[in-house]
Amino acid sequence: MEEVIDYIRDLEADDDFNQPFYEIVDFTEVKALDFGYYESNGLFGKYKALAISKGYLGTIFVTGTVYGQAVSKMFKTAGHFKGINIRVVQTLEEAVLLIDHLVNNPQA
C-alpha cells in the first residue's frame, strides 16, 4: 500500500506529467495482498483526485494467476461503485491492445 501511495504522490508532484493516461497494474506475481475496505476506499479517493488533477482515466489489471484474477475482480467491483474505470485482462499484451483500443475509441 505504501508503494501505491508513494506512486500517486509522485504523479501528483510531477508538474511535467499532465495528460490523460491509463495505468497498468501487474498482478501476475502477487501471492498475497493485505488490503481491505478502508484501504481501497482511501485509494479510490486518491484516484478520483488524480483524475481531476492529472487526467487519470482508469486502471487495467494484468492478472496472470487465479489469485491475481480474484483480487483484480474485487478491485473492479469496488471501483465500479466509486466511479473508477477498472478493466481486467490476462496478459500485458492484452493490456497494451486494450489501451490502444480505448485511446482510439474513447467511447468504448
N, C-alpha and C positions, 0 to 999 in steps of 0.2 A: 504494500500500500504506500509506503514511504517513497518508493521509486516512482510510482504513478503521480503522486502529489508533486514531487520534485520535477518531473517531466512537464506537468501542467504549469508549474511556476516558471520554468524556463521558457515555455512558449509565451506566457503572459508578459514576461520581461523582455522578450526579443522584439525590439522595435522594427527590425527588418522583416519579420515574419508577420504578414498581414494580408493573406489571400485565402480564399476558400480551400479547404482541404478535407480529405478523408483520412482517418487513422487506421492503420492495420495493427492488430494485436495478435501476436503469435502464441497460441496456447498449446502448440504441438509437444512441448516438453514439460508442461505443467503436470505435476503428480499430486499436488495438494494445494489448497488455497484457503487460508483462514480469513474469510470475508463474509460479512453478514449484512443485514438490512441497513444498519446505521452507516456502515462504511459505503455501501452502494448509494444510499440516499445522499450522503455528502459528496460523493464523487460525481453523481449525476448533476448536482447543483453546480459544481465547478465546470462541467462540460456545457451546461446551459450558458454560463457566463462566457466560456471560451467561444461559443457560437456567436455571441454578440460582439465580443472584442476582437476575435481573430478569424472568424469565418469557418469554424469547425462545422462540418456537415454530417458527420457520423463516424461510426466505428465498424470495421469489418474484422470479425474474429476468425482466425485460422485455427481449426480445432484439432485435427490430427487424430487424437485418441478418443476413446469413449468418454473418458473423464473430461477432456477438453470440450467435447460436444455438449456434455451435460452442463458444465459451467457456462459455456457460451450461450446456450439456450436460456439459462437462468437470467443472465445479463440482458439478453434480448427481450425477454418478457418484462423484466423490471424497467428497462429503458423505454419500452413502449408506453408504459403508464406514466413516465416522466417526460415524454415527448422527445426522446433521444432516438435517433435513427441508428439501429444496430442490425447488421447483416451477419450471417454465419456461413462460412464456406469450409471446405476440407483442406485445401492446399493454398500455398502462396500464389501459385499461378492463377487459380480461380479468383483470388482477391484482386490481383492486378487486372484481370479481364473485367471483373465487376466494376472496378473504379473507372476503367476506360469506358465502359458502358454508361455508368452514371454521369460521367463528365460530358459525354457526347449526347446523352438523353436525360437532361436534368429532371424531367417529369417522371422518370421511372421509379 
